[in-house]
């Protein structure tokens, strides 16, 4: 199955945002599938017009955005 969703919806741990805290779909999938649950990350860069700001430091998205080539794969 392939699902497209914002990062916080696919993460394995509790999601905490300034306005809400919840156990996202990724935490439930991780509980059911264990190591078979895999997330493939992508990065789009920064776009103020579309509300896409710089990613949080030390995240995979920040690492992908820091790369200079247009196509990349970083195994984790």
PDB file of N, CA, C, O and CB in Angstrom:
ATOM      1  N   UNK A   1       0.843  -1.164   0.000  1.00  0.00           N
ATOM      2  CA  UNK A   1       0.000   0.000   0.000  1.00  0.00           C
ATOM      3  C   UNK A   1       0.893   1.232   0.000  1.00  0.00           C
ATOM      4  O   UNK A   1       1.941   1.239   0.645  1.00  0.00           O
ATOM      5  CB  UNK A   1      -0.962  -0.005   1.211  1.00  0.00           C
ATOM      6  N   UNK A   2       0.497   2.247  -0.699  1.00  0.00           N
ATOM      7  CA  UNK A   2       1.225   3.509  -0.735  1.00  0.00           C
ATOM      8  C   UNK A   2       0.284   4.612  -0.276  1.00  0.00           C
ATOM      9  O   UNK A   2      -0.802   4.780  -0.830  1.00  0.00           O
ATOM     10  CB  UNK A   2       1.787   3.805  -2.164  1.00  0.00           C
ATOM     11  N   UNK A   3       0.700   5.358   0.732  1.00  0.00           N
ATOM     12  CA  UNK A   3      -0.126   6.458   1.254  1.00  0.00           C
ATOM     13  C   UNK A   3       0.662   7.753   1.201  1.00  0.00           C
ATOM     14  O   UNK A   3       1.834   7.781   1.576  1.00  0.00           O
ATOM     15  CB  UNK A   3      -0.595   6.168   2.708  1.00  0.00           C
ATOM     16  N   UNK A   4       0.046   8.806   0.748  1.00  0.00           N
ATOM     17  CA  UNK A   4       0.662  10.127   0.745  1.00  0.00           C
ATOM     18  C   UNK A   4       0.047  10.923   1.884  1.00  0.00           C
ATOM     19  O   UNK A   4      -1.175  11.031   1.980  1.00  0.00           O
ATOM     20  CB  UNK A   4       0.466  10.854  -0.630  1.00  0.00           C
ATOM     21  N   UNK A   5       0.890  11.481   2.747  1.00  0.00           N
ATOM     22  CA  UNK A   5       0.375  12.258   3.875  1.00  0.00           C
ATOM     23  C   UNK A   5       1.492  13.150   4.413  1.00  0.00           C
ATOM     24  O   UNK A   5       2.668  12.886   4.166  1.00  0.00           O
ATOM     25  CB  UNK A   5      -0.180  11.321   4.998  1.00  0.00           C
ATOM     26  N   UNK A   6       1.132  14.203   5.147  1.00  0.00           N
ATOM     27  CA  UNK A   6       2.155  15.023   5.792  1.00  0.00           C
ATOM     28  C   UNK A   6       2.947  14.182   6.789  1.00  0.00           C
ATOM     29  O   UNK A   6       2.444  13.191   7.317  1.00  0.00           O
ATOM     30  CB  UNK A   6       1.515  16.239   6.499  1.00  0.00           C
ATOM     31  N   UNK A   7       4.176  14.583   7.038  1.00  0.00           N
ATOM     32  CA  UNK A   7       5.083  13.827   7.911  1.00  0.00           C
ATOM     33  C   UNK A   7       4.462  13.427   9.234  1.00  0.00           C
ATOM     34  O   UNK A   7       4.585  12.273   9.646  1.00  0.00           O
ATOM     35  CB  UNK A   7       6.313  14.628   8.177  1.00  0.00           C
ATOM     36  N   UNK A   8       3.804  14.344   9.902  1.00  0.00           N
ATOM     37  CA  UNK A   8       3.289  14.041  11.237  1.00  0.00           C
ATOM     38  C   UNK A   8       2.251  12.918  11.211  1.00  0.00           C
ATOM     39  O   UNK A   8       2.061  12.239  12.220  1.00  0.00           O
ATOM     40  CB  UNK A   8       2.678  15.292  11.856  1.00  0.00           C
ATOM     41  N   UNK A   9       1.585  12.711  10.093  1.00  0.00           N
ATOM     42  CA  UNK A   9       0.581  11.646  10.010  1.00  0.00           C
ATOM     43  C   UNK A   9       1.219  10.271   9.847  1.00  0.00           C
ATOM     44  O   UNK A   9       0.599   9.263  10.186  1.00  0.00           O
ATOM     45  CB  UNK A   9      -0.369  11.911   8.851  1.00  0.00           C
ATOM     46  N   UNK A  10       2.442  10.214   9.335  1.00  0.00           N
ATOM     47  CA  UNK A  10       3.094   8.933   9.073  1.00  0.00           C
ATOM     48  C   UNK A  10       4.145   8.553  10.118  1.00  0.00           C
ATOM     49  O   UNK A  10       4.672   7.441  10.086  1.00  0.00           O
ATOM     50  CB  UNK A  10       3.735   8.969   7.720  1.00  0.00           C
ATOM     51  N   UNK A  11       4.447   9.448  11.025  1.00  0.00           N
ATOM     52  CA  UNK A  11       5.504   9.145  11.996  1.00  0.00           C
ATOM     53  C   UNK A  11       5.092   8.035  12.954  1.00  0.00           C
ATOM     54  O   UNK A  11       3.907   7.796  13.184  1.00  0.00           O
ATOM     55  CB  UNK A  11       5.868  10.397  12.786  1.00  0.00           C
ATOM     56  N   UNK A  12       6.100   7.362  13.506  1.00  0.00           N
ATOM     57  CA  UNK A  12       5.873   6.206  14.365  1.00  0.00           C
ATOM     58  C   UNK A  12       5.533   6.576  15.806  1.00  0.00           C
ATOM     59  O   UNK A  12       5.017   5.733  16.540  1.00  0.00           O
ATOM     60  CB  UNK A  12       7.086   5.329  14.351  1.00  0.00           C
ATOM     61  N   UNK A  13       5.797   7.764  16.220  1.00  0.00           N
ATOM     62  CA  UNK A  13       5.586   8.171  17.614  1.00  0.00           C
ATOM     63  C   UNK A  13       4.425   9.162  17.705  1.00  0.00           C
ATOM     64  O   UNK A  13       3.852   9.556  16.689  1.00  0.00           O
ATOM     65  CB  UNK A  13       6.877   8.796  18.203  1.00  0.00           C
ATOM     66  N   UNK A  14       4.095   9.549  18.897  1.00  0.00           N
ATOM     67  CA  UNK A  14       3.022  10.512  19.128  1.00  0.00           C
ATOM     68  C   UNK A  14       3.345  11.828  18.415  1.00  0.00           C
ATOM     69  O   UNK A  14       4.478  12.308  18.472  1.00  0.00           O
ATOM     70  CB  UNK A  14       2.815  10.750  20.648  1.00  0.00           C
ATOM     71  N   UNK A  15       2.364  12.397  17.757  1.00  0.00           N
ATOM     72  CA  UNK A  15       2.542  13.674  17.066  1.00  0.00           C
ATOM     73  C   UNK A  15       2.166  14.804  18.022  1.00  0.00           C
ATOM     74  O   UNK A  15       1.110  14.772  18.654  1.00  0.00           O
ATOM     75  CB  UNK A  15       1.680  13.737  15.760  1.00  0.00           C
ATOM     76  N   UNK A  16       3.039  15.794  18.116  1.00  0.00           N
ATOM     77  CA  UNK A  16       2.787  16.933  18.993  1.00  0.00           C
ATOM     78  C   UNK A  16       2.943  18.211  18.178  1.00  0.00           C
ATOM     79  O   UNK A  16       4.027  18.523  17.684  1.00  0.00           O
ATOM     80  CB  UNK A  16       3.752  16.929  20.223  1.00  0.00           C
ATOM     81  N   UNK A  17       1.853  18.934  18.050  1.00  0.00           N
ATOM     82  CA  UNK A  17       1.856  20.227  17.385  1.00  0.00           C
ATOM     83  C   UNK A  17       1.403  21.263  18.406  1.00  0.00           C
ATOM     84  O   UNK A  17       0.855  20.892  19.444  1.00  0.00           O
ATOM     85  CB  UNK A  17       0.931  20.228  16.111  1.00  0.00           C
ATOM     86  N   UNK A  18       1.616  22.541  18.146  1.00  0.00           N
ATOM     87  CA  UNK A  18       1.209  23.555  19.122  1.00  0.00           C
ATOM     88  C   UNK A  18      -0.278  23.497  19.489  1.00  0.00           C
ATOM     89  O   UNK A  18      -0.654  23.885  20.595  1.00  0.00           O
ATOM     90  CB  UNK A  18       1.533  24.922  18.585  1.00  0.00           C
ATOM     91  N   UNK A  19      -1.116  23.020  18.583  1.00  0.00           N
ATOM     92  CA  UNK A  19      -2.553  23.034  18.825  1.00  0.00           C
ATOM     93  C   UNK A  19      -3.154  21.638  19.067  1.00  0.00           C
ATOM     94  O   UNK A  19      -4.343  21.537  19.367  1.00  0.00           O
ATOM     95  CB  UNK A  19      -3.243  23.680  17.657  1.00  0.00           C
ATOM     96  N   UNK A  20      -2.362  20.560  18.944  1.00  0.00           N
ATOM     97  CA  UNK A  20      -2.927  19.222  19.130  1.00  0.00           C
ATOM     98  C   UNK A  20      -1.849  18.186  19.406  1.00  0.00           C
ATOM     99  O   UNK A  20      -0.697  18.350  19.004  1.00  0.00           O
ATOM    100  CB  UNK A  20      -3.727  18.814  17.905  1.00  0.00           C
ATOM    101  N   UNK A  21      -2.232  17.121  20.095  1.00  0.00           N
ATOM    102  CA  UNK A  21      -1.378  15.961  20.322  1.00  0.00           C
ATOM    103  C   UNK A  21      -2.218  14.727  20.006  1.00  0.00           C
ATOM    104  O   UNK A  21      -3.344  14.602  20.490  1.00  0.00           O
ATOM    105  CB  UNK A  21      -0.814  15.924  21.804  1.00  0.00           C
ATOM    106  N   UNK A  22      -1.674  13.812  19.194  1.00  0.00           N
ATOM    107  CA  UNK A  22      -2.432  12.611  18.847  1.00  0.00           C
ATOM    108  C   UNK A  22      -1.490  11.488  18.430  1.00  0.00           C
ATOM    109  O   UNK A  22      -0.305  11.717  18.184  1.00  0.00           O
ATOM    110  CB  UNK A  22      -3.437  12.910  17.722  1.00  0.00           C
ATOM    111  N   UNK A  23      -2.028  10.271  18.352  1.00  0.00           N
ATOM    112  CA  UNK A  23      -1.303   9.112  17.842  1.00  0.00           C
ATOM    113  C   UNK A  23      -1.688   8.976  16.368  1.00  0.00           C
ATOM    114  O   UNK A  23      -2.798   8.545  16.055  1.00  0.00           O
ATOM    115  CB  UNK A  23      -1.638   7.791  18.666  1.00  0.00           C
ATOM    116  N   UNK A  24      -0.773   9.344  15.459  1.00  0.00           N
ATOM    117  CA  UNK A  24      -1.109   9.363  14.036  1.00  0.00           C
ATOM    118  C   UNK A  24      -1.196   7.954  13.430  1.00  0.00           C
ATOM    119  O   UNK A  24      -0.882   6.956  14.079  1.00  0.00           O
ATOM    120  CB  UNK A  24      -0.079  10.182  13.279  1.00  0.00           C
ATOM    121  N   UNK A  25      -1.624   7.911  12.187  1.00  0.00           N
ATOM    122  CA  UNK A  25      -1.776   6.637  11.472  1.00  0.00           C
ATOM    123  C   UNK A  25      -0.477   5.841  11.461  1.00  0.00           C
ATOM    124  O   UNK A  25      -0.497   4.617  11.587  1.00  0.00           O
ATOM    125  CB  UNK A  25      -2.243   6.885  10.038  1.00  0.00           C
ATOM    126  N   UNK A  26       0.652   6.529  11.309  1.00  0.00           N
ATOM    127  CA  UNK A  26       1.943   5.835  11.275  1.00  0.00           C
ATOM    128  C   UNK A  26       2.229   5.058  12.545  1.00  0.00           C
ATOM    129  O   UNK A  26       2.807   3.973  12.484  1.00  0.00           O
ATOM    130  CB  UNK A  26       3.051   6.822  11.037  1.00  0.00           C
ATOM    131  N   UNK A  27       1.836   5.588  13.694  1.00  0.00           N
ATOM    132  CA  UNK A  27       2.065   4.868  14.951  1.00  0.00           C
ATOM    133  C   UNK A  27       1.242   3.590  15.007  1.00  0.00           C
ATOM    134  O   UNK A  27       1.708   2.573  15.523  1.00  0.00           O
ATOM    135  CB  UNK A  27       1.728   5.761  16.150  1.00  0.00           C
ATOM    136  N   UNK A  28       0.019   3.634  14.479  1.00  0.00           N
ATOM    137  CA  UNK A  28      -0.830   2.445  14.439  1.00  0.00           C
ATOM    138  C   UNK A  28      -0.305   1.421  13.429  1.00  0.00           C
ATOM    139  O   UNK A  28      -0.295   0.221  13.704  1.00  0.00           O
ATOM    140  CB  UNK A  28      -2.272   2.834  14.093  1.00  0.00           C
ATOM    141  N   UNK A  29       0.131   1.900  12.259  1.00  0.00           N
ATOM    142  CA  UNK A  29       0.703   1.002  11.257  1.00  0.00           C
ATOM    143  C   UNK A  29       1.989   0.364  11.772  1.00  0.00           C
ATOM    144  O   UNK A  29       2.233  -0.820  11.539  1.00  0.00           O
ATOM    145  CB  UNK A  29       0.976   1.760   9.949  1.00  0.00           C
ATOM    146  N   UNK A  30       2.805   1.137  12.465  1.00  0.00           N
ATOM    147  CA  UNK A  30       4.035   0.600  13.027  1.00  0.00           C
ATOM    148  C   UNK A  30       3.729  -0.490  14.056  1.00  0.00           C
ATOM    149  O   UNK A  30       4.435  -1.496  14.129  1.00  0.00           O
ATOM    150  CB  UNK A  30       4.864   1.723  13.669  1.00  0.00           C
ATOM    151  N   UNK A  31       2.686  -0.288  14.840  1.00  0.00           N
ATOM    152  CA  UNK A  31       2.278  -1.285  15.839  1.00  0.00           C
ATOM    153  C   UNK A  31       1.822  -2.576  15.154  1.00  0.00           C
ATOM    154  O   UNK A  31       2.128  -3.672  15.624  1.00  0.00           O
ATOM    155  CB  UNK A  31       1.143  -0.725  16.736  1.00  0.00           C
ATOM    156  N   UNK A  32       1.092  -2.446  14.046  1.00  0.00           N
ATOM    157  CA  UNK A  32       0.570  -3.626  13.342  1.00  0.00           C
ATOM    158  C   UNK A  32       1.621  -4.321  12.478  1.00  0.00           C
ATOM    159  O   UNK A  32       1.674  -5.550  12.428  1.00  0.00           O
ATOM    160  CB  UNK A  32      -0.604  -3.227  12.476  1.00  0.00           C
ATOM    161  N   UNK A  33       2.458  -3.531  11.797  1.00  0.00           N
ATOM    162  CA  UNK A  33       3.378  -4.093  10.804  1.00  0.00           C
ATOM    163  C   UNK A  33       4.821  -4.207  11.270  1.00  0.00           C
ATOM    164  O   UNK A  33       5.608  -4.927  10.656  1.00  0.00           O
ATOM    165  CB  UNK A  33       3.338  -3.266   9.576  1.00  0.00           C
ATOM    166  N   UNK A  34       5.184  -3.512  12.343  1.00  0.00           N
ATOM    167  CA  UNK A  34       6.564  -3.562  12.841  1.00  0.00           C
ATOM    168  C   UNK A  34       7.549  -3.128  11.775  1.00  0.00           C
ATOM    169  O   UNK A  34       7.361  -2.079  11.159  1.00  0.00           O
ATOM    170  CB  UNK A  34       6.912  -4.969  13.322  1.00  0.00           C
ATOM    171  N   UNK A  35       8.611  -3.921  11.538  1.00  0.00           N
ATOM    172  CA  UNK A  35       9.647  -3.519  10.581  1.00  0.00           C
ATOM    173  C   UNK A  35       9.184  -3.514   9.118  1.00  0.00           C
ATOM    174  O   UNK A  35       9.901  -3.032   8.242  1.00  0.00           O
ATOM    175  CB  UNK A  35      10.827  -4.434  10.716  1.00  0.00           C
ATOM    176  N   UNK A  36       7.997  -4.045   8.860  1.00  0.00           N
ATOM    177  CA  UNK A  36       7.471  -4.003   7.487  1.00  0.00           C
ATOM    178  C   UNK A  36       6.878  -2.645   7.147  1.00  0.00           C
ATOM    179  O   UNK A  36       6.590  -2.372   5.981  1.00  0.00           O
ATOM    180  CB  UNK A  36       6.415  -5.084   7.294  1.00  0.00           C
ATOM    181  N   UNK A  37       6.690  -1.783   8.152  1.00  0.00           N
ATOM    182  CA  UNK A  37       6.180  -0.425   7.905  1.00  0.00           C
ATOM    183  C   UNK A  37       7.358   0.458   7.523  1.00  0.00           C
ATOM    184  O   UNK A  37       8.304   0.614   8.295  1.00  0.00           O
ATOM    185  CB  UNK A  37       5.429   0.152   9.165  1.00  0.00           C
ATOM    186  N   UNK A  38       7.296   1.031   6.336  1.00  0.00           N
ATOM    187  CA  UNK A  38       8.395   1.836   5.805  1.00  0.00           C
ATOM    188  C   UNK A  38       7.843   3.175   5.332  1.00  0.00           C
ATOM    189  O   UNK A  38       6.783   3.233   4.708  1.00  0.00           O
ATOM    190  CB  UNK A  38       9.125   1.094   4.642  1.00  0.00           C
ATOM    191  N   UNK A  39       8.564   4.246   5.631  1.00  0.00           N
ATOM    192  CA  UNK A  39       8.204   5.573   5.155  1.00  0.00           C
ATOM    193  C   UNK A  39       9.268   6.029   4.167  1.00  0.00           C
ATOM    194  O   UNK A  39      10.462   5.940   4.453  1.00  0.00           O
ATOM    195  CB  UNK A  39       8.061   6.583   6.336  1.00  0.00           C
ATOM    196  N   UNK A  40       8.846   6.512   3.019  1.00  0.00           N
ATOM    197  CA  UNK A  40       9.755   7.070   2.019  1.00  0.00           C
ATOM    198  C   UNK A  40       9.568   8.578   2.057  1.00  0.00           C
ATOM    199  O   UNK A  40       8.486   9.082   1.754  1.00  0.00           O
ATOM    200  CB  UNK A  40       9.482   6.482   0.571  1.00  0.00           C
ATOM    201  N   UNK A  41      10.600   9.283   2.422  1.00  0.00           N
ATOM    202  CA  UNK A  41      10.544  10.734   2.604  1.00  0.00           C
ATOM    203  C   UNK A  41      10.855  11.460   1.304  1.00  0.00           C
ATOM    204  O   UNK A  41      11.634  10.972   0.485  1.00  0.00           O
ATOM    205  CB  UNK A  41      11.521  11.174   3.695  1.00  0.00           C
ATOM    206  N   UNK A  42      10.261  12.599   1.118  1.00  0.00           N
ATOM    207  CA  UNK A  42      10.596  13.470  -0.004  1.00  0.00           C
ATOM    208  C   UNK A  42      10.717  14.893   0.516  1.00  0.00           C
ATOM    209  O   UNK A  42      10.227  15.216   1.598  1.00  0.00           O
ATOM    210  CB  UNK A  42       9.527  13.375  -1.139  1.00  0.00           C
ATOM    211  N   UNK A  43      11.366  15.728  -0.258  1.00  0.00           N
ATOM    212  CA  UNK A  43      11.521  17.128   0.122  1.00  0.00           C
ATOM    213  C   UNK A  43      11.249  17.989  -1.101  1.00  0.00           C
ATOM    214  O   UNK A  43      11.669  17.662  -2.211  1.00  0.00           O
ATOM    215  CB  UNK A  43      12.943  17.407   0.699  1.00  0.00           C
ATOM    216  N   UNK A  44      10.543  19.092  -0.887  1.00  0.00           N
ATOM    217  CA  UNK A  44      10.177  19.961  -1.998  1.00  0.00           C
ATOM    218  C   UNK A  44      10.905  21.295  -1.962  1.00  0.00           C
ATOM    219  O   UNK A  44      10.750  22.097  -2.882  1.00  0.00           O
ATOM    220  CB  UNK A  44       8.694  20.198  -1.996  1.00  0.00           C
ATOM    221  N   UNK A  45      11.675  21.549  -0.952  1.00  0.00           N
ATOM    222  CA  UNK A  45      12.315  22.839  -0.844  1.00  0.00           C
ATOM    223  C   UNK A  45      11.478  23.789  -0.014  1.00  0.00           C
ATOM    224  O   UNK A  45      10.673  23.357   0.812  1.00  0.00           O
ATOM    225  CB  UNK A  45      12.566  23.421  -2.215  1.00  0.00           C
ATOM    226  N   UNK A  46      11.663  25.068  -0.228  1.00  0.00           N
ATOM    227  CA  UNK A  46      10.963  26.094   0.542  1.00  0.00           C
ATOM    228  C   UNK A  46      10.113  26.920  -0.418  1.00  0.00           C
ATOM    229  O   UNK A  46      10.581  27.319  -1.484  1.00  0.00           O
ATOM    230  CB  UNK A  46      11.971  27.003   1.327  1.00  0.00           C
ATOM    231  N   UNK A  47       8.862  27.176  -0.036  1.00  0.00           N
ATOM    232  CA  UNK A  47       7.976  27.993  -0.858  1.00  0.00           C
ATOM    233  C   UNK A  47       7.079  28.808   0.060  1.00  0.00           C
ATOM    234  O   UNK A  47       6.099  28.292   0.598  1.00  0.00           O
ATOM    235  CB  UNK A  47       7.130  27.112  -1.827  1.00  0.00           C
ATOM    236  N   UNK A  48       7.412  30.082   0.240  1.00  0.00           N
ATOM    237  CA  UNK A  48       6.588  30.949   1.090  1.00  0.00           C
ATOM    238  C   UNK A  48       5.176  31.075   0.530  1.00  0.00           C
ATOM    239  O   UNK A  48       4.211  31.120   1.292  1.00  0.00           O
ATOM    240  CB  UNK A  48       7.229  32.341   1.223  1.00  0.00           C
ATOM    241  N   UNK A  49       5.046  31.132  -0.801  1.00  0.00           N
ATOM    242  CA  UNK A  49       3.731  31.266  -1.427  1.00  0.00           C
ATOM    243  C   UNK A  49       2.810  30.090  -1.119  1.00  0.00           C
ATOM    244  O   UNK A  49       1.590  30.245  -1.082  1.00  0.00           O
ATOM    245  CB  UNK A  49       3.887  31.407  -2.923  1.00  0.00           C
ATOM    246  N   UNK A  50       3.401  28.902  -0.897  1.00  0.00           N
ATOM    247  CA  UNK A  50       2.609  27.698  -0.633  1.00  0.00           C
ATOM    248  C   UNK A  50       2.665  27.266   0.831  1.00  0.00           C
ATOM    249  O   UNK A  50       2.199  26.180   1.177  1.00  0.00           O
ATOM    250  CB  UNK A  50       3.090  26.563  -1.513  1.00  0.00           C
ATOM    251  N   UNK A  51       3.227  28.106   1.685  1.00  0.00           N
ATOM    252  CA  UNK A  51       3.270  27.795   3.109  1.00  0.00           C
ATOM    253  C   UNK A  51       4.253  26.704   3.483  1.00  0.00           C
ATOM    254  O   UNK A  51       4.098  26.068   4.525  1.00  0.00           O
ATOM    255  CB  UNK A  51       1.924  27.401   3.565  1.00  0.00           C
ATOM    256  N   UNK A  52       5.274  26.469   2.646  1.00  0.00           N
ATOM    257  CA  UNK A  52       6.279  25.445   2.931  1.00  0.00           C
ATOM    258  C   UNK A  52       7.530  26.146   3.450  1.00  0.00           C
ATOM    259  O   UNK A  52       8.258  26.785   2.690  1.00  0.00           O
ATOM    260  CB  UNK A  52       6.599  24.580   1.655  1.00  0.00           C
ATOM    261  N   UNK A  53       7.765  26.018   4.744  1.00  0.00           N
ATOM    262  CA  UNK A  53       8.913  26.683   5.358  1.00  0.00           C
ATOM    263  C   UNK A  53      10.103  25.731   5.443  1.00  0.00           C
ATOM    264  O   UNK A  53      10.006  24.568   5.049  1.00  0.00           O
ATOM    265  CB  UNK A  53       8.548  27.207   6.759  1.00  0.00           C
ATOM    266  N   UNK A  54      11.219  26.228   5.957  1.00  0.00           N
ATOM    267  CA  UNK A  54      12.403  25.394   6.126  1.00  0.00           C
ATOM    268  C   UNK A  54      12.095  24.243   7.078  1.00  0.00           C
ATOM    269  O   UNK A  54      11.394  24.434   8.072  1.00  0.00           O
ATOM    270  CB  UNK A  54      13.592  26.230   6.650  1.00  0.00           C
ATOM    271  N   UNK A  55      12.617  23.039   6.784  1.00  0.00           N
ATOM    272  CA  UNK A  55      12.375  21.913   7.678  1.00  0.00           C
ATOM    273  C   UNK A  55      13.131  22.073   8.993  1.00  0.00           C
ATOM    274  O   UNK A  55      14.113  22.811   9.070  1.00  0.00           O
ATOM    275  CB  UNK A  55      12.775  20.606   7.000  1.00  0.00           C
ATOM    276  N   UNK A  56      12.666  21.378  10.018  1.00  0.00           N
ATOM    277  CA  UNK A  56      13.346  21.419  11.309  1.00  0.00           C
ATOM    278  C   UNK A  56      14.759  20.870  11.158  1.00  0.00           C
ATOM    279  O   UNK A  56      14.969  19.907  10.421  1.00  0.00           O
ATOM    280  CB  UNK A  56      12.560  20.616  12.374  1.00  0.00           C
ATOM    281  N   UNK A  57      15.734  21.467  11.847  1.00  0.00           N
ATOM    282  CA  UNK A  57      17.118  20.982  11.769  1.00  0.00           C
ATOM    283  C   UNK A  57      17.218  19.513  12.193  1.00  0.00           C
ATOM    284  O   UNK A  57      16.430  19.033  13.008  1.00  0.00           O
ATOM    285  CB  UNK A  57      18.038  21.849  12.652  1.00  0.00           C
ATOM    286  N   UNK A  58      18.184  18.826  11.636  1.00  0.00           N
ATOM    287  CA  UNK A  58      18.507  17.437  11.969  1.00  0.00           C
ATOM    288  C   UNK A  58      17.436  16.430  11.555  1.00  0.00           C
ATOM    289  O   UNK A  58      17.445  15.296  12.034  1.00  0.00           O
ATOM    290  CB  UNK A  58      18.738  17.322  13.439  1.00  0.00           C
ATOM    291  N   UNK A  59      16.510  16.825  10.672  1.00  0.00           N
ATOM    292  CA  UNK A  59      15.519  15.883  10.159  1.00  0.00           C
ATOM    293  C   UNK A  59      15.964  15.398   8.784  1.00  0.00           C
ATOM    294  O   UNK A  59      16.818  16.012   8.143  1.00  0.00           O
ATOM    295  CB  UNK A  59      14.106  16.538  10.088  1.00  0.00           C
ATOM    296  N   UNK A  60      15.373  14.284   8.335  1.00  0.00           N
ATOM    297  CA  UNK A  60      15.700  13.770   7.014  1.00  0.00           C
ATOM    298  C   UNK A  60      15.326  14.786   5.939  1.00  0.00           C
ATOM    299  O   UNK A  60      16.051  14.945   4.957  1.00  0.00           O
ATOM    300  CB  UNK A  60      14.984  12.437   6.762  1.00  0.00           C
ATOM    301  N   UNK A  61      14.207  15.469   6.119  1.00  0.00           N
ATOM    302  CA  UNK A  61      13.787  16.479   5.141  1.00  0.00           C
ATOM    303  C   UNK A  61      14.823  17.601   5.037  1.00  0.00           C
ATOM    304  O   UNK A  61      15.100  18.079   3.938  1.00  0.00           O
ATOM    305  CB  UNK A  61      12.410  17.062   5.525  1.00  0.00           C
ATOM    306  N   UNK A  62      15.393  18.023   6.157  1.00  0.00           N
ATOM    307  CA  UNK A  62      16.445  19.046   6.135  1.00  0.00           C
ATOM    308  C   UNK A  62      17.668  18.521   5.388  1.00  0.00           C
ATOM    309  O   UNK A  62      18.309  19.250   4.631  1.00  0.00           O
ATOM    310  CB  UNK A  62      16.833  19.468   7.576  1.00  0.00           C
ATOM    311  N   UNK A  63      17.981  17.251   5.613  1.00  0.00           N
ATOM    312  CA  UNK A  63      19.126  16.651   4.932  1.00  0.00           C
ATOM    313  C   UNK A  63      18.881  16.567   3.423  1.00  0.00           C
ATOM    314  O   UNK A  63      19.782  16.849   2.632  1.00  0.00           O
ATOM    315  CB  UNK A  63      19.415  15.251   5.503  1.00  0.00           C
ATOM    316  N   UNK A  64      17.667  16.181   3.025  1.00  0.00           N
ATOM    317  CA  UNK A  64      17.352  16.129   1.596  1.00  0.00           C
ATOM    318  C   UNK A  64      17.390  17.515   0.965  1.00  0.00           C
ATOM    319  O   UNK A  64      17.887  17.675  -0.150  1.00  0.00           O
ATOM    320  CB  UNK A  64      15.979  15.496   1.378  1.00  0.00           C
ATOM    321  N   UNK A  65      16.873  18.514   1.665  1.00  0.00           N
ATOM    322  CA  UNK A  65      16.892  19.883   1.139  1.00  0.00           C
ATOM    323  C   UNK A  65      18.304  20.431   1.010  1.00  0.00           C
ATOM    324  O   UNK A  65      18.553  21.299   0.173  1.00  0.00           O
ATOM    325  CB  UNK A  65      16.075  20.795   2.031  1.00  0.00           C
ATOM    326  N   UNK A  66      19.232  19.941   1.824  1.00  0.00           N
ATOM    327  CA  UNK A  66      20.606  20.438   1.794  1.00  0.00           C
ATOM    328  C   UNK A  66      21.395  19.896   0.601  1.00  0.00           C
ATOM    329  O   UNK A  66      22.417  20.468   0.223  1.00  0.00           O
ATOM    330  CB  UNK A  66      21.315  20.071   3.082  1.00  0.00           C
ATOM    331  N   UNK A  67      20.927  18.808   0.015  1.00  0.00           N
ATOM    332  CA  UNK A  67      21.622  18.224  -1.129  1.00  0.00           C
ATOM    333  C   UNK A  67      21.551  19.160  -2.327  1.00  0.00           C
ATOM    334  O   UNK A  67      20.570  19.886  -2.494  1.00  0.00           O
ATOM    335  CB  UNK A  67      21.023  16.853  -1.486  1.00  0.00           C
ATOM    336  N   UNK A  68      22.579  19.146  -3.156  1.00  0.00           N
ATOM    337  CA  UNK A  68      22.636  20.061  -4.300  1.00  0.00           C
ATOM    338  C   UNK A  68      22.169  19.422  -5.602  1.00  0.00           C
ATOM    339  O   UNK A  68      21.877  20.139  -6.559  1.00  0.00           O
ATOM    340  CB  UNK A  68      24.041  20.573  -4.474  1.00  0.00           C
ATOM    341  N   UNK A  69      22.089  18.100  -5.665  1.00  0.00           N
ATOM    342  CA  UNK A  69      21.672  17.435  -6.905  1.00  0.00           C
ATOM    343  C   UNK A  69      20.152  17.272  -6.911  1.00  0.00           C
ATOM    344  O   UNK A  69      19.553  17.156  -5.842  1.00  0.00           O
ATOM    345  CB  UNK A  69      22.371  16.049  -7.056  1.00  0.00           C
ATOM    346  N   UNK A  70      19.511  17.259  -8.085  1.00  0.00           N
ATOM    347  CA  UNK A  70      18.056  17.191  -8.132  1.00  0.00           C
ATOM    348  C   UNK A  70      17.477  15.822  -7.758  1.00  0.00           C
ATOM    349  O   UNK A  70      16.339  15.753  -7.292  1.00  0.00           O
ATOM    350  CB  UNK A  70      17.596  17.559  -9.498  1.00  0.00           C
ATOM    351  N   UNK A  71      18.216  14.751  -7.946  1.00  0.00           N
ATOM    352  CA  UNK A  71      17.722  13.414  -7.620  1.00  0.00           C
ATOM    353  C   UNK A  71      18.653  12.800  -6.587  1.00  0.00           C
ATOM    354  O   UNK A  71      19.873  12.824  -6.750  1.00  0.00           O
ATOM    355  CB  UNK A  71      17.627  12.512  -8.896  1.00  0.00           C
ATOM    356  N   UNK A  72      18.081  12.254  -5.532  1.00  0.00           N
ATOM    357  CA  UNK A  72      18.938  11.700  -4.487  1.00  0.00           C
ATOM    358  C   UNK A  72      18.226  10.592  -3.745  1.00  0.00           C
ATOM    359  O   UNK A  72      16.997  10.540  -3.695  1.00  0.00           O
ATOM    360  CB  UNK A  72      19.374  12.788  -3.512  1.00  0.00           C
ATOM    361  N   UNK A  73      19.024   9.704  -3.168  1.00  0.00           N
ATOM    362  CA  UNK A  73      18.505   8.641  -2.313  1.00  0.00           C
ATOM    363  C   UNK A  73      19.429   8.533  -1.119  1.00  0.00           C
ATOM    364  O   UNK A  73      20.634   8.346  -1.285  1.00  0.00           O
ATOM    365  CB  UNK A  73      18.397   7.274  -3.078  1.00  0.00           C
ATOM    366  N   UNK A  74      18.891   8.646   0.067  1.00  0.00           N
ATOM    367  CA  UNK A  74      19.678   8.535   1.291  1.00  0.00           C
ATOM    368  C   UNK A  74      19.103   7.392   2.109  1.00  0.00           C
ATOM    369  O   UNK A  74      18.072   7.557   2.761  1.00  0.00           O
ATOM    370  CB  UNK A  74      19.674   9.876   2.104  1.00  0.00           C
ATOM    371  N   UNK A  75      19.756   6.229   2.085  1.00  0.00           N
ATOM    372  CA  UNK A  75      19.226   5.114   2.883  1.00  0.00           C
ATOM    373  C   UNK A  75      19.394   5.401   4.371  1.00  0.00           C
ATOM    374  O   UNK A  75      20.417   5.932   4.803  1.00  0.00           O
ATOM    375  CB  UNK A  75      19.932   3.788   2.511  1.00  0.00           C
ATOM    376  N   UNK A  76      18.375   5.042   5.145  1.00  0.00           N
ATOM    377  CA  UNK A  76      18.461   5.250   6.590  1.00  0.00           C
ATOM    378  C   UNK A  76      18.173   3.951   7.319  1.00  0.00           C
ATOM    379  O   UNK A  76      18.195   3.915   8.550  1.00  0.00           O
ATOM    380  CB  UNK A  76      17.483   6.350   7.045  1.00  0.00           C
TER     381      UNK A  76
END
